Amino acid sequence: MNTHLDFLHDPAGNLGIEDVAAHAYAEQFHNTGAADFSKGLTTDVYWLRVRILNQANAAHPWFLQLIGQEDASVAVYLQADLPSLATPPTRLEPQPYFLYHTYPLPLASQTAYTLYIRLHNQNAALLGNAHFKQAEQRVNIHSVVFGVLLAGCLLALGVYNGILAFNLRDRNFAWLAAFILAIMLKLTQYTGLFQQYIRVSEQYAFLYSALGYLCIISYLAFFRHLLGTRSYLPYLDKVFAGIFWLAVVMMLGSPWLPFDLYVINVLALLSGVITLLAIWRLRRLQIPRIHKLNWAFFVLIGGLLPTVLNTLGISLGFNDHLNLSLTGVTLFVLLLSTVQADHVRRLREETASANAANKAKGDFLTTMSHELRTPMNAVVGAGVLLQDTALTPQQRSYVDKLEIAARHMLTLIGNILDVARIEQQALHLEKISFDLNAIATELEILFARQAVDKGLAFNIHAPADSVWLQGDPTRLKQILVNLLGNAIKFTERGSVECTLVVGKKSEEGLPVTFSVTDSGIGITPQQQVHLFQPFSQADSSTSRRYGGSGLGLAISAQLVRQMGGELSVESSPGQGSSFSFTLEFPVVEIIPATQSPASIAPRTLPDAHILLVDDDVLNQFFAQAILEKLGMRVTVADSGAAAIQQAQQQDFAMVLMDVSMPGMDGYETTQQIRQFKPAAALPIIALTAHAIEGERERCFTAGMDDFLSKPYQLWDLQQILQRWLR
């Protein structure tokens, strides 16, 4: 075999084997002067020619291997040089299941041949490294086994992270799994494992390019989330995003774009540099995962550096660069898996800690609400008793102010409790029939006097006829009360309007748009950002001047969201504000027969004997006084044991049972009484300051018949007595 390659330039790629093998082109081949051929980056076609003389007396199997052109389009032709007979060139088929393009050479003994090789590479540099080997030299079994072991490790890691992504519903585990699997498949370009199952062909060019871009895409997505660049490094995050989308575009265009290998290398290098820069910037934040990432990149650089130096012509004294690089990449992704697992573990611990703190806060708010409601019951009771006594005008003014303060305190307690319910996702909405027009009427009664007292024009625009819907009227009214209360509070002059607009009925229901508009102080765009957060007001001066806790809008926004809408605001400083939201309600086809409370004539209560069970002395005093004012005879028990003893010794028409007592609480006391007094013989009414979700059901489960929340009004107690006394 001649040691120098001949080459022919075919810029248009129009020449066929018949052309280059003809005598007209035989003299146009140029000698390379070396055993290798290299043309760098080019999309042109080149033909190589090699003269072979097989001087062996017996036939031996020989093979041609083209090194470094795995993603090139290759065609190999062999022509026997027989002086007596002109034979056409024969195209050789590649032998499958080998890393490099491998072609069997059917060489007869004592025969001369001409070998033609057509090369076309749009993805990498065009090289012509032709190696002639015998059968036993085609495969290095040690390299194959090592490649299989590394591929197995990567496959296991990829599948493991994919399973974690599915089970934990964690997107970053999915990106890591995609990165590892893409790395595994991309590395088969250098280990030959993939070729053990799929024939080597020029389609590999597109496949390997797509895998390279997929490695970059998944790598960038993984590290953006892991490093939190969107929060910590927004400027670098834009660079990450830019490279990410550039890689996506390049991957989609890879079948038509040349030199993908170099583009992939540039993007990979740029991605690595940006990641290292982000890690360096994040060191000052003392993020725990940064230390492990430092080790991961140290291992990766240590594995790839000898290969890079060898490419630049700098030898480190050993030749097994490929296996060292593969080992470095495998250890790198293994360390990434541990970093991601540790990151998720820390996030879950922080989430659990935050949930525990949130639950503790909710429990505290609930407990404090109960502790506040209990003395408020005594305050309200004192006000009720005082109103029915002979008072001077000055004293009556004091009592009226006492009632206003008590109602304000109850509203604040209710708001705090609603915040706790919402944060614990324990607030549930009712689905009952209600008249939209009736809600508008109630709102007008509630706020018309307040508006007139401030000199404001007050209007409610609602449908003239009744509109019966299904939903939670109490919560809907709470939202509108909060909005109207704020509108009147923050408006010094002008008007306040509430509009209820009913839309067209659809399959989802009947849309109703609610809006509250005022001509008050207005809200700046900066203040609107935090407007719907708990305990938030426009600024501290607003709180000092107008008062309030800043809970109303936060609760209203959450309630609207839970009902399926979104509370929005339009406002300018000094120009007033407009709050609006739209909700869909199912329409009530059969209108229920209703009777307003005002039309119900209270009947005369019988002279009944009531057992009052309460451990608080003040609550005992005021509840007993109100009951006696209503004509009842009252026996007081200050504990569960005393209540059981009284129920066994006397006959009572009703028991008013406080549920929160030391020792034996109201639930256990009721269960004990029910063992000898069935519900038909003795109704038991729960008195509770626990205005939390599920309290009513808990009382009914214990054997109680009805529920009265503290602090209660005279009208509430009167209704209970009329309902249960016979």
N, C-alpha and C positions, 0 to 999 in steps of 0.2 A: 504494500500500500504506500502511495506517495504521502509524505509527511506534511505537504502543504495543500491547503484547500484552494480550489478555484471558485470564483463567484461571478455571477452575472446580475446586473441591476435591471429590474423590470418595474419601472415607476408606475405604470398604469395597471400592472397585474394582468395583462392580456395574453401573455405567452403561455402556451401549453407545453406538455412534455415533448410533443412531436416537434415543436418549434426549437426548443433549446437543445434537443438531441440531434437536430439536423446539422449538416455540414456548414450551413450559412452562419450559424451561431457558435459553432465550435471554436472559432478564433476570437470571439468577442468576450470569452471568459477571461478574467484577470486573476492572477495568482496572489494569494494573500501574503505569501512569504512566511507563513506560520501555520501551526496545526489548528489554531483557533480562528474564529471569525467574529467580529464585533462591529456593529454599525450604530450603536446607541439608540436614541429615540427616533423612530421613523415609522411611518405607516406604509412605506413602499414594500414591494415584494422583492426578495432576493432568491436567486438559485445558487446552490452550492454543488460542486462536482468533485468527486473523489475517484481516483483510479485505483483499482484493486487487482492484484494478481495472486491467486491461490496456488501456491507451489507445493502444497501438501499432496502426498500420494493417495491419501484416504480422506474421505469427507468428514469434517468436524463441524459441529453446530456453532455458528457464530451469530452474534447479535449486535445491532447498532443501537446505541442509547444516545439521545439528544438531551444534554444536561442544561437546566435553567430555562427551558422553554415549555414549561408545563401548561401555560395558558396561551400558547401560540397555535396558529393554524399551520399544520405541518403535513406535507405529502412527500413520500419517499418512493423513488423509482430505481429499478435495477435493470441494467442492460448488459447482456453477455457480448463480449467483443470477439466474434468468431470470424476469421478471415474468409472462410468458405461460404458463410451463410449470414445474411443480415437479419438480425432479430430485433423486434421492436422492444422498447423499454416496458417493463412490467411493474405495475404499482404494488407496493408491499403493504400488507395490512398490519397495523400495530398489534402487538401481543397484549392482551388485557392483563389487569391485576398487577401492574407495576407502577412505581412512582413516576418514572420518567417515560417519555416516548420510547418504546422498545420495539424494534423490528427484527424478526428473524431473517437472516441472510442465507438464501439457498445457493451456496457457493460450491460449484463442482471443482474437483481437483484438477490442477494444471490448466486453469482457465482464467482469462483476464475479464474484468468487469468494469463498468462505469456506473457509479452511484450518483444519482441526482436527488437533491433535497430542496424542496420549495418551502421557504419560510416567510410567514407574515404575522406580525405581532403588533396589535393595537393597544396593548395594555402595559407592556414593559419594554425594556431595551432589547433590541434584536441581537441575539447571540447565536453562534454556531459551534458549540462545543460537542463534537462528535466523538464518542467513545466506542471502540470495538471490543466486545467482551465475549468470553465463552460462557456456557450455560451456568456453571457453578459460581460465576462471578457476578451474576445479574442482581442478586439480592444479598444484602448484609443482614443476616437473620437477627443479630444482636440489636441493630437499630430498629428493626420492625417490632421486636418484642418490647423494647423500651417505649416506642411510640404507642403501642397498644396499651401498656400500663398507664401512661399519662392520659391517653384518650379515655380510658376507663375511669380514672379519677375525675376528670373534667365532666364526663357524662353523669357520674353519680352526684357530683356537686350541683350540676345544672338541674337534674331531676329533683334533688332534695330541696333546692331553693324554689323550684316551681311548685312543689307540694306545699311548702310553707306559704307561698303567695296565695294559693287557693284556699288553704285552711284559715289563714289569718286575714284574708282579704287585704293584703298589703301590696300596693303597686310596686314599691321599690324592690321587694323580693322578686317580683315578676321581671323587672328590668335586669336585675342581677342574674336571674336564671337565663334570660335571653342573651346577655353578654357572655356568660360562661359557655352556653351551647354554641353560640356563633364563633367564639374563640376555638372551641374544640373542632368544629367543622373547618374553620379557616386553616388551622394548623395541619390538617390532613394534606394540604397542598405541599407540605414539607416532609411529612412522615410517610405518605403513600397509603395510609390506612383506608381512606375513602375509595382509592382505586382498587382495593381488593374486592369491591362489590360492584363497582360501576366502571365500564370501559372508559379508558382515557380518550377524550375527544376535545375538539376545540370549543365545545359548549362550556367546558370548565372555565373558560375565561370570564364569561358573564357570571357564572355561579360564584367563583371565588371573589370577584369584585363586589357582588351583592353581599356576600358574607363579611367582607372587610368593612363596607359601609355600615352594615348592621352592628358590627362590633363597636364602631364609633358612636352610633346613635344610642345604643343601649348603655354604653359607658357614660356618655354625657348625661342621659336622663337619670341614671343611677346616682352619679356624684352630685348632680344639682340638688336632689332630694336629701342625700346623705349629709352633705355639707351645709344644707340650708341656705344656699346662696341667695335665694329670693328674699330672705329676711335679713341675713347678716351682710351680704355683699351684693347689693342690687346691681352695681355697675358690672361686676364680673359675671353676674347671672345673665345679663344681656349678651355678653360674649359667649357664654355657654349656649344660650338659646340660638344665637346666630350660627355657630358652628353646627349645632344640632340640625337646624333646618337646611343648612347648606349640604350637609351629609345626606339628608332625606332627598333633596333635589338631585344630587349627584347619583344616588342609588337608582332613582327612577330613570335617570338618563344614561345609566352605565352601558346599556346595549349600543348606544350610538356615540358615546364620547370616548376618545382615545386616551391611552396612558393612565388608566384607572389606578394602576398600582402606585404610581408616583403621587397622584392626588390623595389616595388613601394614606400613604406614608406621611404626607405633609399635614393632613388633617389630624392624624393620630399623634404626630409630634406636637402640633399646636394644642390639642386637647390635653396632652400630658403636661405641657408647660403651664397652661391655664389652671389645671388642677393643683399643681405644686404651688403656684402663686396663691391660690385660694387657701390652701392648707397653711402656708406661711402667714397669710393675713389673719387666719383664724386662731393662730397659736396664742395670741394675747387674750382670747376669750376663755382659755383653759377648758376647751371642750374635750372630754375624756377620749373620744374616738380618734382624735387627731394623732395621738402618740402611736396607736396601732397602724394608722395610715402611713406614718413616717416609715415604719418598718416594712410595710408592704411595698412601698415605692423603692426603698433601699434594695430589697430583694429583686424587684423587677429590673432596676437599672443594673445591678450586679450581674444578672443573667444575660441581659441584652448587650452590655457594653463590649464584651469580646467580639461578638458578631459585627457590631458597628465598626470597631477598630479594624477588624480583618477586612471589612469592605473598603475601608480607607487605605488599605495597604500596610497597616501596622500589625505585626504579628506578636502574639503573647507567648508563643512557644508551644501551643497545643492546637490540634485541628478539630476537636469535637465541639465546635461552636454551636451547632444546631441543637444537640441534646441539652447543652447548658442553657440555651435560650428557652427551649421548651420547658425545662425544669423551673426556670425563673418565672415564666408565665403561669405555670400550674400553681406554684407556691403563692404567687401574687393573688390569684383568684381565690385560693383557699383562705388567705388572710382577709380578703374582702368579705368573704362569707362570715368569718368570725366577727368582723367589725359590724356588719349589718345585723347579725343576730344580737350582738351586745347592744347596738343602738335601739333595736326594737324592744329588747328587755328593759332598757332604761326608760324608754317612752311609756311602756306599760306600767312600770313602777310609778313613774311620775303621774300618769293618768289615774292609777288607783289611789295614790296619795291625794291628788286633787279632788277625786270623787269623794274620798273619805272626809276631806276638809269641807267640801261642799255639803255633804250629808250632815256633818256636825253643825255646820252653820244653819242648815235648814231645821235640824232638830232644836237648835238653840232658839231660832226665831219662833218655832211652834210652841216651845215651852214658855218663852217669854210672852207670847200672845195669850196663852192660857193664864199665866200669872197676872197679866194686866187685865184680862177680862173679868177675873174673879172680883177684884175690888171695884171695877167699873160697874159691876152688877149692883153693888151696894150704893154707889153714887147715883145711878139711875133710879134705884128704888127710893132713895131719899128724896130725889126730885119729884117723883110721882106722888109720894106722901105729902110733901110740902105744897104741891099745887092744889090739893084739896083741903087745905087749911085756910083759916082767915088770915090773909096777908095784907100788909100795907102796900101801896103802889111801889114803894122803894124795895120792899122785900120781894114782891112779885118780879120786879126787874132783875133782882139778884138770881131768883130761881130760873127765870128764862135764860139768863146768861149761863147759868150752871148747866142747863139742858143743852145749849148750843155747844159749850165746851165738851160735854160728855159725848155728844154725837160726833164732834170732830175727832175726839180721841178714838172712838169706835171705828171711824173711817180709816184712821191711820193704822190701827191694829189690823183691820181687815186687809189693808194694802200690804203690810209687812207679811201677813200670812199668805197672801196671793203670790208674792215674790217667792216665798219658800216653796209653795206648791209648784209654781212654774219651773223653778230651777231643778226640782226633784222630779219633774214630769208627772206630777200626781194630780194635776188639775184636769178634771173631766167635764165635758160639756153635756148639758141635758138636751133631749130632743122632745120637746112638747109643743103643742099648738099655742100660738099667740097671735094677737091682733096688732099689726104694725101701727095702725092709727091710734090704738090705745096707748102704746109707748110714747107716741108724739104728744098725746094729751097729758100724760104723766109728767113728761119733761117740761111742758109749758107751765104746769102747776108748780113744779119744783123751782123753776128759775125766773119766772116772770117777775115775781116780787123783788128778787135780788137785783135784776136788771133795772127795774123802775127806781129802786132806792139809789142806784148809782147814776141815774139820769141817762140810761142807755136805751136805745130802741131795740126791742127783742122780738124776733119773729121766728116761727117754726113753720116751714112749708112741707106739708105732708099730703098724701092722697085724701080726698074728701070722704071716700067710702072705706069701709073696713077691708083690710088685706090680710087674710089669714095665712100664716106661714108656719113652718115647723123648724124649731131650733131652740136656742137657749136665750129666752127673753131677759133673764136676770143679768147675764154677762153682757148682752148687747146693750142693755140700759146702763150698765156700769161703764162701758166704753164711752157712751154718749154723755153720761153725767160727768166723767172726767174731762172730756173735751170742752163741754159747755162751761163747767166750773172754771177751767183755766182761761177760757175766752173772756168770761165776765171779770175774772180776777185781774187779767193783764190788759184790760181795756178801760181807759179813763173817760173817754168820750167817743161818741159815734154809735155804732150798732153791733149787735151780735145776731147771727142768723144760723139756723140749723135747717138743712134741706134733706128730705128723703125722697129720692127719685126711683120709681119702680120701672124697670126695663121690660123687654119683651121676654115672654116665657120661652124656654128652650128645653131640650131633653135633660139638661143638668138641673134645671129648676128655674126659679124666678130671680134675676139679678136685681139687687137694690143697692143704690149708691148713696152713701151717707156723707154729708159734708158739714163742717162747722166753720164759719167764717166770721172774723172779727176785724175791727179797725184799731187794734191795740198797738203795743210797742214794737211788735215784729221780732224776727229772729234773723241773725246774720248767717251766711252760709257756713262759717266756721263753727258756729254754735249748733247748727242743724246736724252736724256729723255725730255728736254725742247726745242728741236730744232724746233718743229712745233707750238710753242706758239707765239702769236703776240708780237712784239717788243723784240724778244729774239734772241741773237746771242751766239756763243760758250762761249765768256767771254768778259769783258769790253775791254781788250787789242785788241781783234779782231775788235771791233767797232772803236777803236781809230786808228788802223793801216789801216784797209781796208774801213772804212766808212759803210754807209748803215743804214737802219732803223730797220731791222729785221722783216719786214712785208712780204717779198716775199715768203718765205717758208711756213709761216702760211697760206697765201692766197692760195698758190698752193695746200697745203694739203687739205684745205677745198673744193677747186674746184674739185680736184680729187675725194674726197669722195662724193660730190654732183653728179658727173658723174657716180658713181657706182664703183669706184676703191679705192685703198688705196696706198698712197705714202709711200714708205719704203726707208731706207738708210742702206748701208753697208760701214763702214769706220773704219780706224785705223789711229792714229796720225802719220803723216809723210808719210803715204802710199796712200793718196788720198781718194776719196769718190766716191760712185756710188749710184745715186738716180734712182728709177724705179717705174713704176706703169703699170697696165694693165687695159684697158677699152674695153667694148663691144660696137660696133657701128652697127646699121642697114646698110645694103649694099644698095647703090643706083643702081637700075636695069637699069634705063634710064638715060644715062649720059647727063647732060644739056650742051647746047651750050654756051661757055664762050668766053670772050674776055678780055685780060689783059689790065689794065689801060694804060700801056705804048703804046699799039697798037692803042689807041683811039686818033685820031688827034683832038685837040681842034679847034672848029670852031670859026670864028670871031664873037665877041659879038656885038650886035647892040648898037647904041648910045641911051641908055635907061635912063629914069628918075626914080631914086630910092628914096623912102622915108625911111630914117634911123631914127629909134625911139630908143633912148638910153638916160638915165639920167646921165651917167658917161661922164665927159668932155674928159678924155683921150681916152676912147673907141670911142667916137664920132670922135675925131681927126684922130686916126689911121684907123678906118673903112672907114671914108670919103676919106682919102688919098689913101687907097688901091683900093677903088671903082673907084675913079677918075683915078688912074693908069691903071685900066682895061677899061677905056673909058666911064664910067658912069657919068651922071649928078646926083648930090646928093642934096637932101633937108633934113635938120636935124630937128627933133622934140625932145625936151628934156622931154616930159611928154605925158601921154595918151591923155589928153585934147587937147594939141597942135597937136598931130598926127591926131585926129579926125577932127580938124579944117582944117589941111592941106589936108587931104583926101577928104574933102567936096569941097575945093576950087580949087584943081588941079587934073590933071590926072597923075597917076603914073603907071609905068609898073610893079612895085614890091614894097612890104613893107618888110623891115628887122626889126622885132619887138623884142626888149628886153622884156622878160617876167617879170623880177623883177624890178619894178619901184615903188617909193613911191606914195601914193595916189591911182590912177587908174593903176593897173598893166597891163601887156601885154595881159592877158586872157580877162579881161573885155574890154580893148580897142579894141581887135579884135572882140568881140561880138558886140560892138557898131558900128564898121565899117561895119560888115557884114549886118547890117540892111539896108544899102544903097549901098553897094558894094558887090555883090555876088562873090563867089570864081572864077567863070569863067572870071570875069572882072578884078580882082585884086588878084594875089597870095600874100599870107602873109607868110613869113618865120620866124620861131621862132629862136631867139638868146638867149641861156640860158647857165648859168653856173651851173644849177641844173642837174648834170649828175646822176640822181637817177632813180630808177625803177618807171615806171608809168608816168614820165615827158613827154615822147613823146605822150602817149595816151591823157594826159591832154591837151596838145597843140592842138592835132587834134580835141578833143571834143570842144574846144573853137572856132574852125573855122579856124585854121591855116592849111597851105598846106604842109609844110615841116619843117625840124628840123635841126638846126646847133648848135653844142655844142661849147661853148667857152673853151679855146682859139682855134680858127680855123686857118688853114693854107690857104695860097693863093690858093692852088689847090682845097681845099674844097669849098671855096667861088666861085671859077671859075666854078666848077661843078654845083653848085646850080644855078648860073646865066644862064649857058647853058641849064639847064633842064627846066627853067620856063620862060625865056624871049623869046618872039616870034618876 
